[in-house]
Amino acid sequence: MTPLPPPLGAGEIRFWRIDQDRHHGSWASGEGAFRVGGRWNSSGVRAVYTSIDPSTACLEVAVHKGFKVLDVAPHYLTSARIIDPSDIHVVQPEDVPNPNWLVPATPGRNQQEFGDRLLTEHVFVLIPSAVSRHSWNLVFDAVRASGRYDDVRQERFALDPRLQSS
């Protein structure tokens, strides 16, 4: 279960990610983003993309692969706890130079360079999701964040069959 925030719970901050079975062992490597870049990083930067709740992690995968892949191919859900929440830099929508960077679109070089700077300056970057405007993604450089999270848990991911594509 996702921990409840204060005052209802202890307030620990966890991040979540879904990977195909064959990649779940290397979930924290940033290899895919290193090879091709991503919304908030240029190629050559080992960015690891996560969400701060499992539902957003599911949507982030589904927007790229579709719900059918999540239903028919084995995937793993990974979560981990951030040891020191002060390592998190929050990027509010108004902090992003171009508001169009927060909408679904192919990222441009300027957007990726902005993200590269954030990943150089901060251990964890919490930024609004383009898939779900009221949700958050947490991005980090695989090398810089090593040792800054713990309690890594992995389990087989099971999509609710009602979401399968026809």
C-alpha positions in Angstrom: 0.0 0.0 0.0 1.1 3.6 -0.6 2.0 5.1 2.8 -0.5 7.7 4.0 1.0 11.3 4.2 1.1 13.1 7.5 -1.0 13.7 9.7 -2.6 10.3 8.9 0.6 8.3 8.4 4.3 8.3 9.0 4.9 10.3 5.8 7.6 8.3 4.3 8.2 9.0 0.6 8.3 6.1 -1.8 8.7 6.0 -5.5 7.3 3.5 -7.9 8.2 2.1 -11.3 7.0 -0.7 -13.6 9.4 -2.6 -15.8 9.1 -5.6 -18.1 10.2 -8.8 -16.5 13.5 -8.9 -18.4 14.5 -5.4 -17.2 13.3 -5.5 -13.6 16.7 -6.5 -12.2 18.3 -3.4 -13.8 15.4 -1.0 -13.0 17.8 1.6 -11.4 20.4 1.7 -14.2 18.9 4.4 -16.3 20.0 2.5 -19.3 17.0 3.2 -21.5 17.1 7.0 -20.9 20.9 6.9 -21.3 20.5 5.4 -24.8 17.7 7.5 -26.2 17.0 10.4 -23.8 13.7 11.2 -22.2 11.3 14.0 -21.4 13.8 15.4 -18.8 17.2 14.1 -20.0 19.4 14.0 -23.0 20.9 10.8 -24.2 24.0 10.0 -22.3 22.4 10.8 -18.9 21.3 7.9 -16.8 18.0 9.2 -15.7 15.6 6.9 -13.8 11.9 7.8 -14.2 9.6 6.9 -11.4 6.3 8.1 -10.0 5.3 8.8 -6.4 2.3 6.5 -6.6 1.8 3.2 -8.3 -1.2 4.4 -10.3 0.8 7.1 -12.1 3.6 4.6 -12.7 1.0 2.4 -14.5 -0.3 5.3 -16.6 3.2 6.3 -17.5 3.9 2.8 -18.9 0.5 2.5 -20.6 0.8 5.8 -22.4 3.9 4.5 -24.2 3.0 0.8 -24.6 -0.7 0.5 -24.1 -2.7 -1.4 -21.5 -2.6 -4.6 -23.5 1.2 -5.0 -23.0 0.8 -4.6 -19.3 -1.9 -7.3 -19.4 -0.2 -9.9 -21.6 3.5 -9.5 -20.8 5.1 -10.1 -17.4 6.0 -6.8 -15.6 7.3 -6.0 -12.1 6.3 -3.1 -9.8 9.3 -1.7 -7.9 9.1 0.7 -5.1 11.8 2.2 -2.8 11.9 4.6 0.1 13.8 7.9 -0.1 16.0 8.0 2.9 16.2 11.8 3.3 13.2 13.7 1.9 15.3 16.9 1.9 17.1 15.4 -1.1 14.0 16.0 -3.2 13.8 19.2 -5.3 10.2 20.0 -6.1 9.6 21.6 -9.5 6.2 23.5 -9.5 4.5 24.0 -12.9 5.4 27.7 -12.8 9.1 26.8 -12.4 9.2 25.2 -15.8 10.3 27.8 -18.4 7.8 26.6 -21.1 4.4 25.4 -19.9 4.1 23.3 -23.0 6.8 21.0 -21.6 4.2 19.7 -19.2 1.8 18.5 -21.8 2.0 15.3 -23.9 4.4 16.1 -26.7 7.8 15.0 -27.9 10.4 16.7 -25.8 12.8 19.1 -27.4 16.5 19.8 -26.8 15.9 22.8 -24.5 13.5 20.8 -22.3 16.0 17.9 -22.0 18.9 20.3 -21.2 16.7 21.9 -18.5 16.2 18.5 -17.0 19.9 17.7 -17.3 20.7 20.7 -15.2 18.1 19.7 -12.6 19.6 16.2 -12.4 23.1 17.7 -12.0 22.0 20.1 -9.2 19.6 17.8 -7.3 19.6 14.2 -6.2 15.9 13.7 -6.8 13.6 15.9 -8.9 9.9 15.8 -8.3 8.1 17.2 -11.4 4.5 17.2 -12.6 3.5 14.3 -14.8 2.5 15.1 -18.4 0.2 12.0 -18.4 -1.8 13.1 -15.4 -1.6 16.8 -14.5 -2.3 16.3 -10.8 0.3 13.5 -10.4 4.0 13.7 -9.9 7.0 11.9 -11.4 10.3 11.6 -9.5 13.4 11.5 -11.7 16.9 10.9 -10.6 20.4 10.3 -12.0 21.2 6.6 -11.4 24.7 7.3 -10.2 24.1 10.3 -8.0 21.1 8.7 -6.2 22.8 5.5 -5.4 22.7 4.9 -1.7 20.1 7.6 -1.2 17.1 5.2 -1.2 16.5 1.9 0.5 13.8 -0.6 1.3 13.6 -1.6 -2.4 10.6 -3.9 -3.0 9.7 -5.8 -6.1 6.6 -7.7 -7.0 4.9 -9.1 -10.1 2.6 -6.4 -11.5 -0.9 -7.5 -12.3 -3.1 -5.2 -14.4 -6.8 -5.3 -13.7 -8.2 -7.2 -16.7 -11.0 -4.7 -17.1 -8.4 -2.3 -18.5 -7.3 -4.6 -21.3 -7.4 -3.3 -24.8 -9.8 -4.8 -27.3 
